[in-house]
Amino acid sequence: MKKKITPAIVTIVTNFVLLLFTITSMAQEPARPAAAPPARPAFRMPPRIVSPEILPDNKVTFRLYSKDVQKVTVSGEWQAGFGASEELVRNDTGMFSLTVGPLKPELYAYTYTVDGVRTIDPNNVQVRRDGSNYQSFFIIPGPESDLYIQKNDVPHGTVTKVWYNSSVLGFQRRVYVYTPAGYEKSKQKYPVFYLFHGAGGDEDAWTNMGRAAQIMDNLIAQGKAKPMIVVMTNGNANQAGAQNEVPPLPSTGEQGMAAYQRYAGKFEEHLVKDVVPFIEKNYRTLTGKDNRAIAGLSMGGAHTQTITNDNPGMFGYIGVFSMGIMSFGPQREDAAKIEQERIAKLTALKNSGYKLYWIGCGKDDFVYKGVVTLRETLDKVGLKYTYRESTGGHTWANWRIYLSEFAPLLFK
């Protein structure tokens, strides 16, 4: 008897045959490898060169790598003598290195000279600027440099770059203003300290080179200085602001002595007539001489003397850093008259009720003789002053120390 083939049986047989065919095909055909990803160029971070490296014993190692360079020297503030330098030693891979010290705690600036070309350290992000002079720097930690370090555990003030109009100079100018921590949220009024840079610098100098903001933050946080506003102006009367950010003013065509004479005495006049009124109008300030201080280094020290001599009773606290009464040429015919006028002005200053006249100078400073002359003149007048003599010369290392010692004496 024949069995009837149903459609269901046909379907089952068909599927079974297809399954066998598929398995046989897969067994006979080798597996294809997965497609390889497209080739990528190899990327390798260059080895990190640590420079400068501050060692546990306060020695410092400088490094510079180049296969093509022949000679590298370093010039730094720890070296004795202007223009002094030391040569880095090259190994067989092209790495130049030199270890110096140990160095005492301080902030040190330095530059390299690479095959005759002066440059900053490309491996050090810490760079400071004084006018057109750029330098790398590092800080050796310790009690002497403690005030210069940015700390996270103290309240921080604010430094703003503010534009004001100078009616005396005839153009807009820029000034840096430090306000102490808490200024923005309080209604308190503060005394004001006007702080000047030296020749070649600008309004950026005291915050950049002088670490003024860090020094003030730390002194105030430690209770060593009263909270105050610090005003840092551009002492070059022919500039609107720091030349690395602010375009120079259009040239008047004047050259040499004519250009100098055009602005002689104008900075001091504009400080009194433009800057002080601007600050007292736009900031919460205490007024009167007992709430105003003024100080400057080098050229700024000369500005300070001129302003206070010409305006007795305007500033109660006066600081002259690394500047005296200077003589830069043959004896003038009117020297006696100039001396007589100076004595009269200093006598008026003595009688004005000033609180502090503070002088600081390094014993190796080229202005030392002028400082001696200034002190002799003040002695002749009977104007009392405080004198601070330090080691070293005409350097920011001294001026940071002077600021650190002068600021705590203000507004007491």
HELIX and SHEET records of a PDB file:
HELIX    1   1 PRO A    7  GLN A   28  1                                  22    
HELIX    2   2 PRO A  143  TYR A  148  5                                   6    
HELIX    3   3 ALA A  205  ASN A  208  1                                   4    
HELIX    4   4 ALA A  212  ALA A  221  1                                  10    
HELIX    5   5 GLY A  256  TYR A  263  1                                   8    
HELIX    6   6 LYS A  266  HIS A  270  1                                   5    
HELIX    7   7 LEU A  271  VAL A  275  3                                   5    
HELIX    8   8 VAL A  276  ASN A  282  1                                   7    
HELIX    9   9 LYS A  289  ASN A  291  5                                   3    
HELIX   10  10 MET A  299  ASP A  310  1                                  12    
HELIX   11  11 ALA A  335  LYS A  350  1                                  16    
HELIX   12  12 TYR A  368  VAL A  381  1                                  14    
HELIX   13  13 TRP A  396  PHE A  406  1                                  11    
HELIX   14  14 ALA A  407  LEU A  409  5                                   3    
SHEET    1   A 4 GLU A  53  ILE A  54  0                                        
SHEET    2   A 4 VAL A  60  TYR A  65 -1                                        
SHEET    3   A 4 MET A  95  VAL A 100 -1                                        
SHEET    4   A 4 VAL A  89  ARG A  90 -1                                        
SHEET    1   B 4 GLU A  86  GLU A  87  0                                        
SHEET    2   B 4 VAL A  72  GLY A  76 -1                                        
SHEET    3   B 4 GLU A 106  VAL A 114 -1                                        
SHEET    4   B 4 VAL A 117  THR A 119 -1                                        
SHEET    1   C 5 GLU A  86  GLU A  87  0                                        
SHEET    2   C 5 VAL A  72  GLY A  76 -1                                        
SHEET    3   C 5 GLU A 106  VAL A 114 -1                                        
SHEET    4   C 5 ASN A 133  ILE A 140 -1                                        
SHEET    5   C 5 VAL A 127  ASP A 130 -1                                        
SHEET    1   D 8 THR A 158  SER A 166  0                                        
SHEET    2   D 8 PHE A 171  THR A 179 -1                                        
SHEET    3   D 8 ILE A 229  MET A 232 -1                                        
SHEET    4   D 8 VAL A 192  PHE A 196  1                                        
SHEET    5   D 8 ARG A 292  LEU A 297  1                                        
SHEET    6   D 8 TYR A 317  PHE A 321  1                                        
SHEET    7   D 8 LEU A 356  GLY A 362  1                                        
SHEET    8   D 8 THR A 386  SER A 390  1                                        
END                                                                             
